Amino acid sequence: MFRLLPAALLASTVLSISGCKRAVPENVAATVNGRVITYADLDNQYQTQFMSSPEHPSDDQMMIQKLEVLRTLVDNQIMLQRAEKLGLMATDADVESKFTELKAPFTQEEFQKQLASRKMSAEDFKAQLKRDLSIQKLFNKEITSHISISDHDVSDFYNSNKSSFNFPEPQVHVAQILVTPTPDPNVRNLKGDKAQNEDQARKKMDMLLARLKQGEDFGVVAQNFSEDPTYAPNGGDLGFVPESALEKANSDIRKAIQTAAPGQMTPIVHTSEGYRVFKVFSKEPAGQRELADPRVQQNIRETLLNRKDQLLRAAYYEVARDEAKVVNYLAMTVAQAQEKK
């Protein structure tokens, strides 16, 4: 959601440091407020995201990918430093609890295979959990806890969108998480996480479903990991889908959604585009929904909360980047090499 397009990222980076002759330290890809991100850190993350791909990118494409990955590592480091400063780092107990929770649905062998597919050890996974949990605590304190949706906000939204609550036919309010076997450069989930092939896509979806079954919020998981370029940024929410549109959908998708009760998730649905999991929020008969309906109010509150959360997170990232002292040595090397040609 907060990433620039790769080409734009490369261009802006090169322009911003053009003419800069600062010496590039050995083995340092970037620094954030003096804290080092090494090339080993970058290479590990790059391999996790891209090295399983059957495609062989050109040198320029590979460098664009690495600049993208480094941008994510820089952002994570900025947020981690903020979490540290505010005393919001996840404890070892927090990490062990989440690790045990995520490991529970699998046998030891299955879990090891999941880690191997992502080129991670158990300690790598715990380090990632510590980072993710700490950043989530930061967002909860700095953003979510400050969002308030008033009755007036709900009423204004309803009055401005009243026709959208008048259903000429039965509708289903549904959200989806999509994982594809072919990485799409337009996908911008918060974790920058993309499956590279069929096997990796299936394993990724298995792990996401396990996290959802352990109680993780569907919208948060979608924002972090879904590979749907259109709906991932808003938590995978597809809105209200008319019954007639559902009838035209893939038969496996239609059956899964029709079978699921409100509040339930579907099993994994495999289609030509990849692997999907849906969550059915409600099933609504035809007719006008009034503001007094608790389901209408809940839907509006969730919509407004999600919009505000996205806006404030985007602003928070931009402010944090502006306040951080970042030196991108990889980008500097790319720019200096171009100047010599």
DANORFEN-V16414 format. One record per residue. RES is the residue in one letter. SS is DSSP state (A for helix, B for strand, O for the rest). PHI is phi as a letter, one per 30 degrees, with the letter a starting at -180 (999 if undefined). NEAR is the number of other ideal C-beta (glycine too) atoms within 8 Angstrom. Layout:
((RES & SS & PHI & NEAR) (RES & SS & PHI & NEAR))
//
This chain:
((M & O & 999 & 11) (F & O & c & 9) (R & O & c & 10) (L & O & d & 7) (L & O & d & 7) (P & A & e & 11) (A & A & d & 7) (A & A & d & 8) (L & A & d & 14) (L & A & d & 13) (A & A & d & 8) (S & A & d & 9) (T & A & d & 13) (V & A & d & 12) (L & A & d & 7) (S & A & d & 6) (I & A & c & 11) (S & O & e & 8) (G & O & i & 5) (C & O & d & 8) (K & O & c & 5) (R & O & e & 6) (A & O & d & 4) (V & O & c & 9) (P & O & d & 6) (E & O & d & 4) (N & O & i & 6) (V & B & c & 12) (A & B & d & 12) (A & B & a & 14) (T & B & b & 12) (V & B & b & 13) (N & O & h & 8) (G & O & i & 6) (R & B & d & 8) (V & B & d & 7) (I & B & c & 14) (T & B & d & 9) (Y & A & d & 9) (A & A & d & 7) (D & A & e & 10) (L & A & d & 15) (D & A & d & 8) (N & A & d & 10) (Q & A & d & 11) (Y & A & d & 12) (Q & A & d & 9) (T & A & d & 10) (Q & A & d & 12) (F & A & b & 12) (M & O & d & 9) (S & O & d & 7) (S & O & d & 9) (P & O & d & 4) (E & O & d & 4) (H & O & c & 2) (P & O & d & 9) (S & O & d & 5) (D & A & e & 6) (D & A & d & 6) (Q & A & d & 8) (M & A & d & 9) (M & A & d & 10) (I & A & d & 12) (Q & A & d & 13) (K & A & d & 11) (L & A & d & 15) (E & A & d & 12) (V & A & d & 14) (L & A & d & 15) (R & A & e & 11) (T & A & d & 12) (L & A & d & 14) (V & A & d & 13) (D & A & e & 11) (N & A & d & 10) (Q & A & d & 11) (I & A & d & 13) (M & A & d & 12) (L & A & d & 12) (Q & A & d & 12) (R & A & d & 11) (A & A & d & 13) (E & A & d & 10) (K & A & d & 6) (L & O & c & 9) (G & O & i & 5) (L & O & c & 9) (M & O & d & 10) (A & O & d & 9) (T & O & d & 6) (D & A & d & 5) (A & A & d & 6) (D & A & e & 10) (V & A & d & 13) (E & A & d & 9) (S & A & d & 8) (K & A & d & 10) (F & A & d & 12) (T & A & d & 8) (E & A & d & 8) (L & A & d & 12) (K & A & d & 8) (A & O & e & 7) (P & O & d & 7) (F & O & c & 9) (T & O & d & 5) (Q & A & e & 6) (E & A & d & 6) (E & A & d & 8) (F & A & d & 10) (Q & A & d & 8) (K & A & d & 9) (Q & A & d & 12) (L & A & d & 12) (A & A & d & 8) (S & A & d & 10) (R & O & c & 8) (K & O & h & 8) (M & O & b & 10) (S & O & c & 6) (A & A & d & 8) (E & A & d & 6) (D & A & d & 10) (F & A & d & 11) (K & A & d & 11) (A & A & d & 8) (Q & A & d & 9) (L & A & d & 13) (K & A & d & 12) (R & A & d & 10) (D & A & d & 8) (L & A & d & 12) (S & A & d & 15) (I & A & d & 12) (Q & A & d & 9) (K & A & d & 12) (L & A & d & 13) (F & A & d & 11) (N & A & e & 9) (K & A & d & 10) (E & A & d & 10) (I & O & b & 12) (T & A & e & 8) (S & A & d & 7) (H & A & c & 7) (I & O & d & 10) (S & O & b & 4) (I & O & c & 9) (S & O & d & 6) (D & A & d & 5) (H & A & d & 6) (D & A & d & 9) (V & A & d & 14) (S & A & d & 9) (D & A & d & 8) (F & A & d & 11) (Y & A & d & 12) (N & A & d & 7) (S & A & d & 6) (N & O & b & 8) (K & A & e & 8) (S & A & d & 5) (S & A & d & 6) (F & A & c & 11) (N & B & c & 9) (F & B & c & 14) (P & O & d & 5) (E & O & b & 8) (P & O & e & 10) (Q & B & b & 11) (V & B & b & 13) (H & B & d & 12) (V & B & b & 11) (A & B & b & 14) (Q & B & b & 14) (I & B & c & 15) (L & B & b & 13) (V & B & b & 14) (T & O & c & 13) (P & O & d & 9) (T & O & c & 4) (P & O & d & 11) (D & O & c & 9) (P & O & d & 6) (N & O & d & 5) (V & O & d & 11) (R & O & b & 10) (N & O & d & 14) (L & O & d & 7) (K & O & c & 7) (G & O & i & 11) (D & O & c & 8) (K & O & b & 11) (A & O & d & 12) (Q & O & c & 12) (N & O & a & 10) (E & A & d & 6) (D & A & d & 7) (Q & A & d & 12) (A & A & d & 14) (R & A & d & 9) (K & A & d & 12) (K & A & d & 12) (M & A & d & 13) (D & A & e & 10) (M & A & d & 10) (L & A & d & 13) (L & A & d & 11) (A & A & d & 11) (R & A & d & 10) (L & A & d & 12) (K & A & d & 8) (Q & O & d & 10) (G & O & j & 4) (E & O & d & 8) (D & O & d & 5) (F & A & e & 13) (G & A & d & 12) (V & A & d & 10) (V & A & d & 14) (A & A & d & 16) (Q & A & d & 15) (N & A & d & 10) (F & A & b & 13) (S & O & d & 15) (E & O & c & 15) (D & O & c & 12) (P & O & d & 8) (T & O & d & 4) (Y & O & c & 13) (A & A & e & 17) (P & A & d & 8) (N & A & c & 11) (G & O & i & 13) (G & O & i & 17) (D & B & d & 10) (L & B & d & 8) (G & B & i & 5) (F & B & d & 9) (V & B & c & 11) (P & B & d & 11) (E & A & e & 9) (S & A & d & 7) (A & A & d & 8) (L & A & d & 12) (E & A & d & 7) (K & O & d & 5) (A & O & d & 9) (N & O & e & 7) (S & A & d & 6) (D & A & d & 9) (I & A & d & 12) (R & A & e & 11) (K & A & d & 8) (A & A & d & 12) (I & A & d & 15) (Q & A & d & 7) (T & A & d & 6) (A & O & d & 10) (A & O & d & 5) (P & O & e & 7) (G & O & j & 5) (Q & O & c & 8) (M & B & c & 11) (T & O & d & 13) (P & O & d & 5) (I & O & d & 10) (V & B & c & 13) (H & B & c & 7) (T & B & b & 10) (S & O & d & 2) (E & O & d & 6) (G & B & k & 12) (Y & B & c & 13) (R & B & b & 14) (V & B & b & 15) (F & B & c & 14) (K & B & c & 12) (V & B & c & 16) (F & B & d & 9) (S & B & a & 9) (K & B & b & 8) (E & B & c & 11) (P & O & d & 5) (A & O & d & 6) (G & B & k & 6) (Q & B & d & 6) (R & O & c & 10) (E & O & c & 7) (L & O & d & 8) (A & O & d & 4) (D & O & d & 8) (P & A & e & 5) (R & A & d & 9) (V & A & d & 13) (Q & A & d & 10) (Q & A & d & 8) (N & A & d & 11) (I & A & d & 11) (R & A & d & 10) (E & A & d & 8) (T & A & d & 10) (L & A & d & 12) (L & A & d & 10) (N & A & d & 12) (R & A & d & 9) (K & A & d & 10) (D & A & d & 11) (Q & A & d & 11) (L & A & d & 8) (L & A & d & 11) (R & A & d & 12) (A & A & d & 10) (A & A & d & 8) (Y & A & d & 11) (Y & A & d & 10) (E & A & d & 9) (V & A & d & 8) (A & A & d & 11) (R & A & d & 10) (D & A & d & 6) (E & A & d & 5) (A & O & d & 10) (K & O & c & 7) (V & B & c & 11) (V & B & c & 8) (N & B & c & 12) (Y & A & d & 12) (L & A & d & 13) (A & A & d & 13) (M & A & d & 13) (T & A & d & 9) (V & A & d & 13) (A & A & d & 13) (Q & A & d & 11) (A & A & d & 8) (Q & A & d & 8) (E & A & d & 8) (K & O & d & 5) (K & O & d & 4))
//
